[in-house]
Structures are given as C-alpha cells and as structure tokens.
Amino acid sequence: MYKRRRILGTYLGVGLAAALLPGISAVADGPFWQTMLAGIVFLVVNQLIHTYPSAIRGAPAVMLLILAAIGVAQDTLVWLLVSWLSGQMDSGLHVDGFLTALLGGVVTRAVTLAVMALGPQPEPA
C-alpha cells in the first residue's frame, strides 16, 4: 500500500509540476501522454536510487529534511533528464532551464511525500 502511494504521489507531482510551471511544456501534441512518459522516467530512476523514508510520520525530522533535500536534488536532475530525452525523441516535456527543473523537483517531491504521509504507515522492520 505504501509503494502504491509513492507511485501515485510521483505521478501527481509530475502532473502538477507540468500543469503549474510555465517552463515545463509538451514538445508534441498530447500532454497527458507526455506527462505519463515523464512519470515513468521518474519511477524508474526513483526505484533505482531510492531516497524515500520508510515511514514518514515516525521518522526523525532531521532525517526527513535530509532525505527531502537529496530527493529534490534527484528530482531536479530527473527533470533535466526528461527534458534531454524529450529533445532526443522530439516528444515529451521540455524544461526551460535549471531553475524550472529545481521548482519541478520541489513540487514533485513535496507532493510525493505528502501522499506518502496519508493513510497507515508501514510497520517498522
């Protein structure tokens, strides 16, 4: 259940960043599919480099802040990767610059962590 909330939060974060930030735009027609492809890139990278807390409500605040900062940096780089891949394929989401990618990373990680905080938390191992 916790993993599903992380996946849902990632897709919602990517969609919200693409909808709210004027510097993130669809290269070709069909922004819904472009956002879905960007979400898949986020999920693959975030699964390979897992920087999420095991439980949000029970974690120390310092650890959450460290993981959030690392996650924002990671999501910023993923936004730049999505933009680069979009340029290579002539479809996808284009990011105007580093500041837009940074704001996109903040929105994506904040939404993902907020969705992960909802509902029951996983049992400690």
Phi and psi restraints in degrees (value plus and minus 20) as a CYANA .aco file:
   2 TYR   PHI     -85.1   -45.1
   2 TYR   PSI     -58.9   -18.9
   3 LYS   PHI     -86.6   -46.6
   3 LYS   PSI     -56.8   -16.8
   4 ARG   PHI     -83.6   -43.6
   4 ARG   PSI     -59.2   -19.2
   5 ARG   PHI     -86.8   -46.8
   5 ARG   PSI     -54.8   -14.8
   6 ARG   PHI     -85.8   -45.8
   6 ARG   PSI     -62.1   -22.1
   7 ILE   PHI     -85.6   -45.6
   7 ILE   PSI     -66.3   -26.3
   8 LEU   PHI     -81.0   -41.0
   8 LEU   PSI     -64.3   -24.3
   9 GLY   PHI     -82.2   -42.2
   9 GLY   PSI     -57.2   -17.2
  10 THR   PHI     -85.1   -45.1
  10 THR   PSI     -67.7   -27.7
  11 TYR   PHI     -83.3   -43.3
  11 TYR   PSI     -61.9   -21.9
  12 LEU   PHI     -84.7   -44.7
  12 LEU   PSI     -60.4   -20.4
  13 GLY   PHI     -84.6   -44.6
  13 GLY   PSI     -63.1   -23.1
  14 VAL   PHI     -85.1   -45.1
  14 VAL   PSI     -64.6   -24.6
  15 GLY   PHI     -83.7   -43.7
  15 GLY   PSI     -61.4   -21.4
  16 LEU   PHI     -87.4   -47.4
  16 LEU   PSI     -62.1   -22.1
  17 ALA   PHI     -84.2   -44.2
  17 ALA   PSI     -61.0   -21.0
  18 ALA   PHI     -86.6   -46.6
  18 ALA   PSI     -53.0   -13.0
  19 ALA   PHI    -100.5   -60.5
  19 ALA   PSI     -56.3   -16.3
  20 LEU   PHI    -108.0   -68.0
  20 LEU   PSI     -56.8   -16.8
  21 LEU   PHI    -107.6   -67.6
  21 LEU   PSI     103.1   143.1
  22 PRO   PHI     -88.5   -48.5
  22 PRO   PSI     -37.8     2.2
  23 GLY   PHI    -103.3   -63.3
  23 GLY   PSI     -24.9    15.1
  24 ILE   PHI    -129.5   -89.5
  24 ILE   PSI      96.6   136.6
  25 SER   PHI    -157.4  -117.4
  25 SER   PSI     134.0   174.0
  26 ALA   PHI     -95.2   -55.2
  26 ALA   PSI     115.0   155.0
  27 VAL   PHI     -94.7   -54.7
  27 VAL   PSI     -62.2   -22.2
  28 ALA   PHI    -139.6   -99.6
  28 ALA   PSI    -199.6  -159.6
  29 ASP   PHI     -86.1   -46.1
  29 ASP   PSI     139.1   179.1
  30 GLY   PHI      64.4   104.4
  30 GLY   PSI      40.7    80.7
  31 PRO   PHI     -81.7   -41.7
  31 PRO   PSI     -43.2    -3.2
  32 PHE   PHI     -83.4   -43.4
  32 PHE   PSI     -67.0   -27.0
  33 TRP   PHI     -89.8   -49.8
  33 TRP   PSI     -53.4   -13.4
  34 GLN   PHI     -85.5   -45.5
  34 GLN   PSI     -58.7   -18.7
  35 THR   PHI     -88.5   -48.5
  35 THR   PSI     -58.2   -18.2
  36 MET   PHI     -83.3   -43.3
  36 MET   PSI     -62.0   -22.0
  37 LEU   PHI     -84.7   -44.7
  37 LEU   PSI     -60.3   -20.3
  38 ALA   PHI     -83.5   -43.5
  38 ALA   PSI     -59.6   -19.6
  39 GLY   PHI     -82.0   -42.0
  39 GLY   PSI     -57.8   -17.8
  40 ILE   PHI     -85.1   -45.1
  40 ILE   PSI     -61.7   -21.7
  41 VAL   PHI     -81.3   -41.3
  41 VAL   PSI     -63.2   -23.2
  42 PHE   PHI     -80.6   -40.6
  42 PHE   PSI     -65.4   -25.4
  43 LEU   PHI     -84.3   -44.3
  43 LEU   PSI     -61.0   -21.0
  44 VAL   PHI     -85.0   -45.0
  44 VAL   PSI     -68.9   -28.9
  45 VAL   PHI     -85.4   -45.4
  45 VAL   PSI     -63.5   -23.5
  46 ASN   PHI     -90.1   -50.1
  46 ASN   PSI     -42.2    -2.2
  47 GLN   PHI     -97.4   -57.4
  47 GLN   PSI     -57.1   -17.1
  48 LEU   PHI     -91.3   -51.3
  48 LEU   PSI     -59.5   -19.5
  49 ILE   PHI    -138.0   -98.0
  49 ILE   PSI      70.0   110.0
  50 HIS   PHI    -106.1   -66.1
  50 HIS   PSI      85.9   125.9
  51 THR   PHI    -139.3   -99.3
  51 THR   PSI      31.9    71.9
  52 TYR   PHI    -139.3   -99.3
  52 TYR   PSI     125.9   165.9
  53 PRO   PHI     -90.6   -50.6
  53 PRO   PSI     131.9   171.9
  54 SER   PHI     -91.0   -51.0
  54 SER   PSI     -52.7   -12.7
  55 ALA   PHI    -167.4  -127.4
  55 ALA   PSI     111.0   151.0
  56 ILE   PHI    -101.1   -61.1
  56 ILE   PSI     -66.2   -26.2
  57 ARG   PHI     -90.5   -50.5
  57 ARG   PSI     -46.3    -6.3
  58 GLY   PHI    -116.4   -76.4
  58 GLY   PSI     -24.0    16.0
  59 ALA   PHI    -102.6   -62.6
  59 ALA   PSI     128.6   168.6
  60 PRO   PHI     -84.0   -44.0
  60 PRO   PSI     126.5   166.5
  61 ALA   PHI     -81.1   -41.1
  61 ALA   PSI     -57.7   -17.7
  62 VAL   PHI     -84.1   -44.1
  62 VAL   PSI     -62.5   -22.5
  63 MET   PHI     -84.6   -44.6
  63 MET   PSI     -60.1   -20.1
  64 LEU   PHI     -83.0   -43.0
  64 LEU   PSI     -61.9   -21.9
  65 LEU   PHI     -85.1   -45.1
  65 LEU   PSI     -60.4   -20.4
  66 ILE   PHI     -85.1   -45.1
  66 ILE   PSI     -67.6   -27.6
  67 LEU   PHI     -84.5   -44.5
  67 LEU   PSI     -56.0   -16.0
  68 ALA   PHI     -86.1   -46.1
  68 ALA   PSI     -61.6   -21.6
  69 ALA   PHI     -85.5   -45.5
  69 ALA   PSI     -63.8   -23.8
  70 ILE   PHI     -83.6   -43.6
  70 ILE   PSI     -60.9   -20.9
  71 GLY   PHI     -84.7   -44.7
  71 GLY   PSI     -59.2   -19.2
  72 VAL   PHI     -85.0   -45.0
  72 VAL   PSI     -62.4   -22.4
  73 ALA   PHI     -82.1   -42.1
  73 ALA   PSI     -62.9   -22.9
  74 GLN   PHI     -83.8   -43.8
  74 GLN   PSI     -65.7   -25.7
  75 ASP   PHI     -87.4   -47.4
  75 ASP   PSI     -52.0   -12.0
  76 THR   PHI     -82.0   -42.0
  76 THR   PSI     -65.4   -25.4
  77 LEU   PHI     -86.5   -46.5
  77 LEU   PSI     -53.8   -13.8
  78 VAL   PHI     -88.3   -48.3
  78 VAL   PSI     -58.0   -18.0
  79 TRP   PHI     -81.2   -41.2
  79 TRP   PSI     -60.6   -20.6
  80 LEU   PHI     -86.4   -46.4
  80 LEU   PSI     -57.1   -17.1
  81 LEU   PHI     -84.0   -44.0
  81 LEU   PSI     -63.4   -23.4
  82 VAL   PHI     -80.7   -40.7
  82 VAL   PSI     -62.2   -22.2
  83 SER   PHI     -84.7   -44.7
  83 SER   PSI     -62.1   -22.1
  84 TRP   PHI     -84.9   -44.9
  84 TRP   PSI     -64.9   -24.9
  85 LEU   PHI     -81.8   -41.8
  85 LEU   PSI     -56.8   -16.8
  86 SER   PHI     -83.9   -43.9
  86 SER   PSI     -58.5   -18.5
  87 GLY   PHI     -87.2   -47.2
  87 GLY   PSI     -53.2   -13.2
  88 GLN   PHI     -93.3   -53.3
  88 GLN   PSI     -54.3   -14.3
  89 MET   PHI    -119.2   -79.2
  89 MET   PSI     -25.0    15.0
  90 ASP   PHI      38.3    78.3
  90 ASP   PSI       8.7    48.7
  91 SER   PHI    -177.6  -137.6
  91 SER   PSI     133.7   173.7
  92 GLY   PHI     106.0   146.0
  92 GLY   PSI    -177.7  -137.7
  93 LEU   PHI    -128.7   -88.7
  93 LEU   PSI     109.3   149.3
  94 HIS   PHI    -117.5   -77.5
  94 HIS   PSI     113.4   153.4
  95 VAL   PHI    -129.3   -89.3
  95 VAL   PSI     107.9   147.9
  96 ASP   PHI     -87.2   -47.2
  96 ASP   PSI     -54.6   -14.6
  97 GLY   PHI    -190.9  -150.9
  97 GLY   PSI    -194.2  -154.2
  98 PHE   PHI     -85.6   -45.6
  98 PHE   PSI     -60.1   -20.1
  99 LEU   PHI     -82.8   -42.8
  99 LEU   PSI     -61.2   -21.2
 100 THR   PHI     -84.5   -44.5
 100 THR   PSI     -60.7   -20.7
 101 ALA   PHI     -84.4   -44.4
 101 ALA   PSI     -58.9   -18.9
 102 LEU   PHI     -84.0   -44.0
 102 LEU   PSI     -65.8   -25.8
 103 LEU   PHI     -83.6   -43.6
 103 LEU   PSI     -58.8   -18.8
 104 GLY   PHI     -82.8   -42.8
 104 GLY   PSI     -59.3   -19.3
 105 GLY   PHI     -84.6   -44.6
 105 GLY   PSI     -60.0   -20.0
 106 VAL   PHI     -84.7   -44.7
 106 VAL   PSI     -66.1   -26.1
 107 VAL   PHI     -83.7   -43.7
 107 VAL   PSI     -66.9   -26.9
 108 THR   PHI     -81.5   -41.5
 108 THR   PSI     -67.9   -27.9
 109 ARG   PHI     -89.7   -49.7
 109 ARG   PSI     -58.1   -18.1
 110 ALA   PHI     -84.9   -44.9
 110 ALA   PSI     -63.5   -23.5
 111 VAL   PHI     -86.0   -46.0
 111 VAL   PSI     -61.7   -21.7
 112 THR   PHI     -82.1   -42.1
 112 THR   PSI     -65.9   -25.9
 113 LEU   PHI     -86.8   -46.8
 113 LEU   PSI     -55.4   -15.4
 114 ALA   PHI     -86.0   -46.0
 114 ALA   PSI     -62.5   -22.5
 115 VAL   PHI     -88.0   -48.0
 115 VAL   PSI     -56.9   -16.9
 116 MET   PHI     -85.7   -45.7
 116 MET   PSI     -48.0    -8.0
 117 ALA   PHI     -96.0   -56.0
 117 ALA   PSI     -37.2     2.8
 118 LEU   PHI     -96.3   -56.3
 118 LEU   PSI     128.2   168.2
 119 GLY   PHI      58.0    98.0
 119 GLY   PSI    -194.8  -154.8
 120 PRO   PHI     -88.9   -48.9
 120 PRO   PSI     125.5   165.5
 121 GLN   PHI    -112.5   -72.5
 121 GLN   PSI     134.1   174.1
 122 PRO   PHI     -87.2   -47.2
 122 PRO   PSI     133.6   173.6
 123 GLU   PHI     -91.4   -51.4
 123 GLU   PSI     120.3   160.3
 124 PRO   PHI     -85.4   -45.4
 124 PRO   PSI     123.2   163.2
